[in-house]
């Protein structure tokens, strides 16, 4: 019987959640918690805030499943990305900027100790550069590169035109490239 819940689409589960089916809700939460937590974490940079945002968003969905309007044609995941990102923006507006946590990692591990050391330094530089981006640029980078969404999906989630998203990505990449080149030059002069 548990297998039947996993075979249902998100939209089918949402219809059942509208009828207060707890197992449908639990299935939807299990299916998507990690994905939405990752988005919130990369945006908020703190585990607690990310967990709170995702938990609150799912709780609101349980309390009012009619918030999702299937007739509008948006996939559940696209719609819920918007909910999560809007909540992240709200959280960021309420708090002062914080330093990035040490466990925030944006790069894959390397096989050698020297590679690990170089990667750790570069990862820290990338973290700092990403944290310095304007919020919209950071959001666009997270959706397109870390969530591997298409530009069109990311634009829909952010509620902007495709050209605006492309412009945000181009400015973010240019800013990151400039910051990384500046950091490398400073490092060479310090050596």
C-alpha positions in Angstrom: 0.0 0.0 0.0 2.9 2.4 0.7 4.1 1.9 -2.8 0.9 3.3 -4.2 1.7 6.7 -2.7 5.2 6.9 -4.3 3.7 6.2 -7.7 1.4 9.2 -7.5 2.4 12.5 -9.2 2.9 15.6 -7.0 -0.3 17.0 -8.3 -2.2 13.8 -7.4 -0.8 14.0 -3.9 -1.8 17.6 -3.6 -5.4 16.8 -4.5 -5.3 14.1 -1.8 -3.8 16.6 0.7 -6.8 18.8 0.0 -8.8 16.0 1.4 -6.5 15.8 4.5 -4.7 12.6 3.5 -1.7 12.4 5.9 0.1 9.8 3.9 -0.1 11.9 0.7 1.4 14.8 2.6 4.1 12.7 4.1 5.0 11.3 0.7 5.2 14.8 -0.8 7.4 16.0 2.1 9.7 13.0 1.8 10.0 13.4 -1.9 11.0 17.1 -1.9 12.4 18.1 1.5 16.1 17.6 0.6 15.7 19.6 -2.7 14.0 22.5 -1.1 16.3 22.5 1.9 19.3 22.7 -0.4 17.8 25.7 -2.1 17.0 27.4 1.2 20.4 26.6 2.6 22.4 28.0 -0.3 20.3 31.1 -0.1 20.2 31.6 3.6 23.6 30.0 4.5 22.4 28.8 7.8 21.1 25.3 8.6 18.5 26.5 11.1 17.0 29.2 8.9 16.8 26.8 5.9 15.1 24.1 8.0 12.6 26.6 9.4 11.8 28.0 5.9 11.1 24.5 4.5 9.2 23.4 7.5 7.0 26.5 7.6 6.4 26.3 3.8 5.2 22.6 4.0 3.1 23.4 7.1 1.4 26.3 5.3 0.7 23.9 2.4 -0.8 21.3 4.8 -3.0 24.0 6.4 -4.1 25.5 3.1 -3.5 23.1 0.2 -5.6 25.4 -2.1 -2.6 27.7 -2.2 -1.4 25.6 -5.0 -3.7 26.1 -8.0 -3.1 23.4 -10.5 -5.3 25.1 -13.1 -2.6 27.8 -13.5 -0.5 25.2 -15.2 2.7 25.5 -13.0 4.3 22.3 -11.8 4.3 21.8 -8.1 8.1 22.0 -7.8 8.2 25.3 -9.8 5.5 26.8 -7.6 7.1 25.6 -4.4 10.5 26.9 -5.4 8.8 30.3 -5.5 7.4 29.8 -2.1 10.8 28.8 -0.6 12.7 31.6 -2.3 10.2 34.3 -1.3 10.4 33.0 2.3 14.2 33.2 2.1 14.1 36.7 0.9 11.8 37.6 3.8 14.2 35.9 6.3 17.2 37.8 4.8 15.4 41.1 5.0 14.9 40.5 8.8 18.5 39.7 9.7 21.8 41.4 9.4 24.4 39.9 7.1 26.4 37.0 8.6 29.6 35.4 7.8 29.3 32.2 5.8 29.3 29.0 7.9 32.4 26.8 7.6 30.5 23.8 6.4 29.1 25.6 3.4 30.7 23.8 0.5 30.3 24.7 -3.2 32.9 22.4 -4.8 33.4 18.6 -5.1 36.2 16.8 -3.2 39.5 16.1 -4.9 41.5 12.9 -4.7 44.8 14.2 -3.4 45.7 16.1 -0.2 47.2 19.0 -2.3 44.1 19.1 -4.4 42.0 19.2 -1.2 44.1 22.1 0.2 43.8 24.1 -3.1 40.1 23.3 -3.4 39.4 24.4 0.2 41.1 27.7 -0.4 39.3 28.2 -3.7 36.0 27.1 -2.2 36.3 29.7 0.5 37.0 32.3 -2.1 34.0 31.3 -4.1 31.8 31.3 -1.0 32.9 34.8 -0.2 32.3 35.9 -3.7 28.9 34.3 -3.9 27.9 35.8 -0.6 28.9 39.3 -1.9 26.5 39.1 -4.9 23.3 41.0 -4.9 20.4 38.7 -3.8 18.8 38.4 -7.2 22.1 37.4 -8.8 22.8 34.9 -6.1 19.3 33.4 -6.4 19.7 33.1 -10.2 23.1 31.3 -9.8 21.8 28.9 -7.2 18.8 27.9 -9.3 20.6 27.5 -12.6 23.9 26.1 -11.4 23.3 24.3 -8.1 19.7 23.2 -8.7 20.4 22.6 -12.4 17.2 24.1 -13.5 16.7 25.5 -17.0 16.9 29.2 -17.4 13.2 29.2 -18.3 12.3 27.4 -15.1 14.5 29.6 -13.0 13.0 32.7 -14.6 9.5 31.4 -13.8 10.4 30.7 -10.2 11.9 34.1 -9.7 8.9 35.8 -11.5 11.1 37.5 -14.1 11.5 37.4 -17.9 14.0 35.0 -19.4 16.1 37.9 -20.7 16.2 39.4 -17.2 17.4 36.1 -15.8 20.1 35.8 -18.4 21.2 39.4 -17.6 21.4 38.5 -13.9 23.5 35.4 -14.7 25.8 37.3 -16.9 26.4 40.0 -14.3 26.9 37.5 -11.6 29.4 35.5 -13.6 31.3 38.7 -14.5 31.3 39.8 -10.9 32.5 36.4 -9.7 35.2 36.2 -12.4 36.5 39.7 -11.5 36.5 38.9 -7.7 38.3 35.6 -8.3 40.9 37.3 -10.5 41.5 40.0 -8.0 41.9 37.5 -5.2 44.4 35.5 -7.2 46.4 38.6 -8.0 46.4 39.6 -4.3 47.5 36.0 -3.4 50.4 36.1 -5.9 51.6 39.5 -4.6 51.4 38.2 -1.0 53.5 35.1 -1.8 
